[in-house]
Amino acid sequence: MKNPIFKFLTTDRRAIFLLVGLAVVIPLLAPLGLPVDITKPARDFYESIEALEPTRGPLLLSMDYDPGTVPELNPMSIALLRHCFDKNIRVVVMTLLPGGPGLAEQVTTQISQEFNNTYGEDYVYLGYKVGTAAVMLSMGEDIHGTFPLDYYGTPVGELPMMQEIKTLADIPLIVTISGTAIIESWIAYAGARYHKTIAAGATAVMVPQFYPYLQTDQLVGLLGGLKGAAEYEELVHHPDFATVGMDVQSIVHFLIVLLVIFGNIGYFIQRRSKSKV
């Protein structure tokens, strides 16, 4: 009788593709709710929002990403806006990437509608401005001069929420979510130049380069990739896309590990049996 391991080695690769496909689809259709461990950078990010008071200045959210990194970064922005609006924290939204305005507007509108927020009083969307460092430095001196009009063409000075917000000094916390080095620009210009408190969210491939800024307190919190977004969703008690995505990742990774183990076992058994012939 042929060893089952040998049969496994000759399995049609399409069967493997099918298994992986099922491992992706099943958790999407029936989320497993696997536990998500909360790391210190994610908890610090959450606590930095919790520490804000509705009566103080608004949070500045810079959604510095484009469609290429939406799966990892959009869940962070959504969870952050839900967290802020649930605590009645006002939010100023902007972007420094030319591919970001539509995405930022869509997410901001979607979450504001969930909470029945009023534009101009609970949140403002400034839109996109070209010139990363120049924009940051200019906002440190005069936000109204940097963004005379909001995304919709309304003079910023006419928006009730912005009448007391003149410079970055009036904003207690800046959150930048990006898959680029723009995070470092916020640290260098808004942080170092204007002594602003900054938290960040980054793609998984980028996040290792930002850990040194946590150690030097130049970042007060950091979300990394889909895992970081899932941690934040867990902290705000609102599981969504990232939490389901982590179910998918966990199951697929587990399946791949099993396939690698069985493949290697089969290879060594086969090699050993051939050496005895």
C-alpha positions as CSV (number, residue, x, y, z in Angstrom):
1,M,0.0,0.0,0.0
2,K,1.4,3.4,-1.0
3,N,2.4,5.6,1.9
4,P,-0.1,8.5,2.3
5,I,2.9,10.9,2.6
6,F,3.9,9.9,-0.9
7,K,0.4,10.6,-2.1
8,F,0.6,14.0,-0.5
9,L,3.8,14.8,-2.4
10,T,2.1,14.1,-5.7
11,T,-1.1,16.1,-4.9
12,D,-2.3,18.2,-7.8
13,R,-1.3,21.8,-7.0
14,R,-4.8,22.9,-7.8
15,A,-5.9,21.1,-4.6
16,I,-3.5,23.3,-2.6
17,F,-4.9,26.4,-4.3
18,L,-8.4,25.3,-3.4
19,L,-7.4,24.8,0.3
20,V,-5.8,28.2,0.4
21,G,-8.9,29.7,-1.2
22,L,-11.2,28.1,1.3
23,A,-9.0,29.3,4.1
24,V,-9.5,32.8,2.8
25,V,-13.2,32.7,2.0
26,I,-14.5,30.8,5.1
27,P,-13.3,33.3,7.7
28,L,-14.6,36.2,5.6
29,L,-18.1,34.6,5.5
30,A,-18.0,33.4,9.1
31,P,-15.5,35.4,11.2
32,L,-13.8,33.3,13.8
33,G,-13.1,36.1,16.3
34,L,-9.7,34.8,17.1
35,P,-8.1,36.7,20.0
36,V,-5.9,39.7,19.2
37,D,-2.9,40.4,21.5
38,I,-2.5,44.1,22.2
39,T,1.0,45.4,21.9
40,K,2.3,48.4,23.9
41,P,2.7,50.7,20.9
42,A,-1.0,50.1,19.9
43,R,-2.2,50.6,23.5
44,D,-0.1,53.8,23.8
45,F,-1.8,55.0,20.5
46,Y,-5.2,54.3,22.0
47,E,-4.3,56.0,25.3
48,S,-3.1,59.1,23.5
49,I,-6.6,59.5,22.1
50,E,-8.3,58.6,25.4
51,A,-6.3,61.4,27.0
52,L,-7.8,64.1,24.8
53,E,-10.7,66.2,26.1
54,P,-13.6,67.4,24.0
55,T,-13.2,70.9,25.3
56,R,-9.7,71.2,24.0
57,G,-8.5,71.7,20.5
58,P,-9.3,69.1,17.8
59,L,-7.2,66.2,16.8
60,L,-5.4,66.6,13.4
61,L,-5.6,63.4,11.2
62,S,-3.4,63.4,8.2
63,M,-4.4,60.4,6.0
64,D,-1.2,60.3,3.9
65,Y,-1.9,57.2,1.8
66,D,-3.3,56.2,-1.6
67,P,-5.3,53.2,-3.0
68,G,-2.2,51.0,-2.9
69,T,-2.2,50.8,0.9
70,V,-5.9,51.0,1.6
71,P,-6.3,47.4,2.9
72,E,-3.8,48.1,5.7
73,L,-4.4,51.7,6.5
74,N,-8.0,52.4,5.9
75,P,-9.1,50.3,8.9
76,M,-6.8,52.5,11.1
77,S,-8.4,55.7,10.0
78,I,-11.9,54.2,10.4
79,A,-11.2,53.0,13.9
80,L,-9.6,56.3,14.9
81,L,-12.5,58.4,13.6
82,R,-15.0,56.1,15.4
83,H,-12.9,56.5,18.6
84,C,-12.8,60.3,18.3
85,F,-16.5,60.8,17.4
86,D,-17.6,58.4,20.2
87,K,-15.7,60.6,22.7
88,N,-17.0,63.8,21.1
89,I,-13.5,64.8,20.0
90,R,-13.4,67.1,17.0
91,V,-11.2,66.2,14.1
92,V,-9.5,68.1,11.4
93,V,-8.7,65.8,8.4
94,M,-6.2,66.4,5.6
95,T,-3.9,64.5,3.3
96,L,-0.4,65.2,1.8
97,L,-0.5,62.6,-1.0
98,P,-2.2,63.5,-4.3
99,G,-3.9,60.1,-4.4
100,G,-5.4,60.6,-1.0
101,P,-8.1,63.3,-1.2
102,G,-10.9,61.0,-2.4
103,L,-10.1,58.3,0.0
104,A,-9.9,60.6,3.0
105,E,-13.2,62.3,2.0
106,Q,-15.0,59.0,1.6
107,V,-13.9,57.6,5.0
108,T,-14.5,60.8,6.9
109,T,-18.0,61.2,5.4
110,Q,-18.9,57.5,6.1
111,I,-17.9,57.6,9.7
112,S,-19.3,61.1,10.4
113,Q,-22.7,59.8,9.1
114,E,-22.6,56.9,11.5
115,F,-22.5,59.4,14.4
116,N,-24.8,62.1,12.8
117,N,-22.0,64.6,13.1
118,T,-22.2,68.2,11.7
119,Y,-19.7,69.3,9.3
120,G,-17.8,72.4,10.4
121,E,-18.7,71.8,14.0
122,D,-17.6,68.2,14.7
123,Y,-15.2,67.7,11.9
124,V,-13.5,69.6,9.0
125,Y,-11.9,68.2,5.9
126,L,-9.2,70.5,4.5
127,G,-8.2,68.3,1.6
128,Y,-4.9,68.1,-0.2
129,K,-2.0,70.6,-0.3
130,V,1.1,70.1,-2.3
131,G,4.5,70.4,-0.7
132,T,5.0,68.2,2.4
133,A,7.5,70.1,4.5
134,A,6.4,73.5,3.4
135,V,2.8,72.7,4.3
136,M,3.7,71.5,7.8
137,L,5.9,74.5,8.5
138,S,3.2,76.8,7.1
139,M,0.5,75.2,9.3
140,G,2.8,75.8,12.3
141,E,2.4,79.5,11.6
142,D,-1.0,79.9,10.0
143,I,-3.4,77.1,9.2
144,H,-5.9,79.5,7.6
145,G,-3.2,80.9,5.4
146,T,-2.1,77.4,4.4
147,F,-5.7,76.2,3.7
148,P,-7.7,79.3,2.8
149,L,-10.5,77.0,1.6
150,D,-11.6,73.5,2.7
151,Y,-12.0,70.6,0.4
152,Y,-15.5,71.8,-0.6
153,G,-14.5,75.3,-1.3
154,T,-15.7,76.9,1.9
155,P,-13.5,79.6,3.5
156,V,-11.9,77.9,6.5
157,G,-12.4,81.0,8.6
158,E,-16.1,80.7,8.2
159,L,-16.3,77.2,9.7
160,P,-17.3,77.4,13.4
161,M,-14.8,74.8,14.5
162,M,-11.9,76.5,12.9
163,Q,-12.4,80.0,14.2
164,E,-10.3,79.3,17.3
165,I,-7.8,77.0,15.4
166,K,-5.1,79.3,14.0
167,T,-1.9,77.3,14.2
168,L,-0.6,73.8,15.2
169,A,-0.2,75.2,18.7
170,D,-4.1,75.0,18.9
171,I,-4.0,71.2,18.1
172,P,-3.1,68.9,21.0
173,L,-2.4,65.8,19.0
174,I,-1.4,65.0,15.4
175,V,-2.0,61.5,13.9
176,T,-0.4,60.6,10.6
177,I,-1.4,57.4,8.9
178,S,0.9,56.5,6.0
179,G,2.9,53.9,4.1
180,T,5.6,56.5,3.2
181,A,8.3,58.5,4.9
182,I,5.8,61.4,5.4
183,I,5.6,60.1,9.0
184,E,9.2,61.1,9.5
185,S,8.5,64.5,8.0
186,W,5.7,65.1,10.6
187,I,8.2,64.1,13.3
188,A,10.9,66.4,12.0
189,Y,8.8,69.5,11.3
190,A,5.6,69.4,13.4
191,G,7.3,67.5,16.2
192,A,10.8,68.9,16.4
193,R,10.0,72.4,15.1
194,Y,6.7,73.0,16.8
195,H,7.0,70.5,19.7
196,K,3.7,68.7,18.7
197,T,2.7,65.3,20.1
198,I,2.5,62.8,17.3
199,A,1.1,59.3,16.9
200,A,1.3,57.3,13.7
201,G,0.0,54.3,11.8
202,A,2.1,52.6,9.1
203,T,2.1,49.6,6.8
204,A,3.7,46.4,8.2
205,V,6.7,46.7,5.9
206,M,7.4,50.3,6.9
207,V,6.7,50.1,10.7
208,P,10.1,48.7,11.8
209,Q,11.9,52.0,10.9
210,F,9.6,54.0,13.2
211,Y,10.2,52.1,16.4
212,P,13.3,54.2,17.3
213,Y,10.9,57.2,17.4
214,L,8.9,55.5,20.0
215,Q,12.0,54.9,22.1
216,T,12.8,58.6,22.0
217,D,9.2,59.7,22.7
218,Q,9.0,61.4,19.3
219,L,6.0,59.2,18.7
220,V,3.5,58.5,21.5
221,G,1.9,55.5,19.8
222,L,2.3,53.4,16.7
223,L,0.0,51.0,14.8
224,G,1.7,48.6,12.5
225,G,-0.1,47.1,9.5
226,L,-3.3,45.1,9.6
227,K,-2.3,43.6,12.9
228,G,-2.1,47.1,14.4
229,A,-5.4,48.1,13.0
230,A,-7.0,44.9,14.5
231,E,-5.5,45.7,17.9
232,Y,-7.0,49.2,17.7
233,E,-10.4,47.8,16.7
234,E,-10.2,45.5,19.7
235,L,-9.4,48.4,22.0
236,V,-12.3,50.5,20.8
237,H,-14.6,47.5,21.0
238,H,-15.6,47.7,17.4
239,P,-14.2,44.7,15.4
240,D,-14.3,45.3,11.7
241,F,-12.3,44.7,8.5
242,A,-8.9,44.4,10.2
243,T,-10.1,41.9,12.8
244,V,-11.6,39.7,10.1
245,G,-8.5,40.1,8.0
246,M,-6.4,38.8,10.9
247,D,-8.6,35.7,11.1
248,V,-7.9,35.1,7.4
249,Q,-4.1,35.7,7.8
250,S,-4.0,33.4,10.9
251,I,-5.8,30.5,9.1
252,V,-3.8,30.8,5.9
253,H,-0.5,31.0,7.8
254,F,-1.4,28.0,9.8
255,L,-2.3,26.1,6.6
256,I,0.9,27.0,5.0
257,V,2.9,25.9,8.0
258,L,1.1,22.5,7.9
259,L,1.8,22.1,4.2
260,V,5.5,22.9,4.7
261,I,5.8,20.5,7.5
262,F,4.0,17.6,5.7
263,G,6.0,18.4,2.5
264,N,9.3,18.2,4.4
265,I,8.3,15.0,6.2
266,G,7.3,13.4,2.9
267,Y,10.6,14.5,1.2
268,F,12.8,13.0,3.9
269,I,10.8,9.8,4.1
270,Q,10.9,9.4,0.3
271,R,14.7,10.1,0.3
272,R,15.3,7.6,3.0
273,S,13.2,4.9,1.2
274,K,15.1,5.5,-2.0
275,S,18.5,5.1,-0.2
276,K,17.5,1.7,1.0
277,V,16.7,0.4,-2.5
